[in-house]
Amino acid sequence: MCWASSLLLLGSCLLVLAPTAHAAPATCPSQCHCHGDLQHVICDNVGLKKIPRVSEATRLLNMQRNPLGSLPSGSFSESTGLVSLHLQHCQIREVAGQAFKGLKKLVYLYLSNNDIASIKPGAFEDLAELTYLYLDGNRIADLPKGVFAPMVNLFILQLNDNRLQEIRPGTFTGAKDLRWLHMSGNQLSALQPGSLDDVENLAILHLDRNRLTSYPLAAMSKLRVVEELTLGRNPMRNIPDLAFQSFGRYMERLHLDNMGLMKFSDGAFTGVTAVKSLRLEGNKLRSLPRSLEFSTLTNLTLAQNPWTCSCTLAPLRRWMDSSRIRPDALCASPVLQKGKQVRDSSAFSGCKVKTKKAKKDTEPQLNRLR
């Protein structure tokens, strides 16, 4: 009987102890403060060097400004309820494979402003629900092929201000729903052909402040619905024919400022039918291509270009005369017009309006093709 009583007592003790031995704690980690029955755990700038254990009920963990240094494999294996994870300014240098394993509910991941130079293959395993990923302000020079593959719901990816030099095919494999891709302020000199094929539904693409010397037409040819494209502060000298054709009927905002841009091919804007904002300031442009349609524009910047005030700019002047928008644009030539605003120059008074060719000119060609 004593033996039986002792066994029952031991079993009771084990039942009481077992949950605390293996389950995440039901109390707020020391040095942190918590809200909403441990749903929000705030450990901002408290000197932690490793990830604290948190309750499975925790939905948000804020670890900003702690000297973590690295994220080893399984760092969050007991934090399976997390939806939002904040790890900005944590001096993180490396993200190990399976660092976020178990975070199958995570939607927001903030890794901005660290020292991340290396993201190991498999680092983002289990992040199928992740929608927002912020990696801006790090030292990432290379992205392993398929590193984003687990993120089938990724919508926004921030990679601004890193050290990326090129984007290769397979980099974005799996991220088929990506809509916003920010890669400003890197060292990109090339987007290889096919490198953006996996993210053909991009709506916003930022590539300004890089080292692109030529427009990456082959890489961008499968993009279909780009609404905003920024290429400013890349050392490009010309924009080729059909540059924006694949997504031209969706593109509303195009930034091509401060590039040293000298020329557009005449067909550069072929297919562009919806652009509202066009930034061209700070270039070396003398004229604009015939394919540029002004009628949809609501914002146009032209300053700091050496415009030639001749009949080639007549469509621009006619648009200025009929629009409320009259952007600054100074004539650099001919000599008699130098320093005058395009909108005030008399150089266009004798320019004739070119009419479109009659349809009958093209009908015989069409008949021959039938």
C-alpha positions, 0 to 999 in steps of 0.5 A: 500500500505504501509502495502504491501510494508512493508511486501515485505521489511520484506520478502526480509530481511528474504530471505537474513537472512535465509541462514546465520541463518541456513547454515554453514558459508561461511568464514574461522573460526577465528584462522584457515586458509583456502585454495581452497575456504574453501575446506581445513580448517587448525586449527592446535594447535590454542587452540580450545576447540570445533569443529568450524563450517565450510562450506559445501564445506569443504573437509578437516578439520585439528584440530590436537593439540587442547584441545577438551577433548571429541567428543559429539553427533552431533559434525559435523552435519553441516560439511557434505562435509568432506572427511578427518578429522584430530583429532590427539593429541586432548586430547579426552577421549570419543567418544559419540554415533553419534559423527560423524553423518552426515559425509556420505562422510568421507573417512579418520578419524585420532584419533591417540594419544589421551586419548580415553578410551571409544567408545560408541555404535553408535559412528561411525554411518553414516560412510559408506564411511570410508576407513581409521580409525586410533585409535592408541596410545589411552587407548582403553581396550574394543571394543563394539560388532558391533562398526565397523558395519557401516563401510562397506568400511573400508580397514585399521584399526589402533589399535596399542598401546592401552590396548586391552585385548581380541577380541571377536566374533562380534567385527568386524561385518560389516567390511567385506572388512577390509584388514589391521588390526594393533593391535600391542602393546596391552595387548591381551592375547586371540583372542576368536574363531570366533573373526576374522570370519567377516574379513576373507579377511585380508591381513595384520595382526599385533599382535606383542608386545602383551601377547599371550601365545599360537597361536590363531589357532581357531580364525585364521582358517577362514583367507584365504589370509593373506600375512603378519603376525607379532607375534613377542614379544608374550610369545609363547613357541610353534607353533602348526601343521597347524598353517598357513595352511588356508592362507599358499599359500598367506603368504609372510612375517612372523615375529616370533622374540623375543618370547622365542619360543622353538619349532615348531610342525613338521607340523607347516608350512604345506601349506606354499608355498610362504613365502619370509621373515621369522624372527626367531631371539631372540628365544630358537629354537634348530631345525626347522620343517620338513614342512618348505620349504626354496626354496621361502625364500629371507630373513631369520633371525636366530640369538640368538637361541641355534641351535643344529648342527646335521642332523636335521638342514641339510636342512637349511645347504643345503639351505645356501650352495645353496643360496646367503643368509647365515644368522647368526646362531651359533651352541650351541651344540654339544660341538665341534661345539659350537660357530661355524656358522651353515654355516661353521660347519662340523657337516653336512658332514655325513648327508644323503639327505632324499628322498620323498616316492615313489608314489606307497606307497600311491596308495593302500591307495588312491584306498582304499578310492575310 
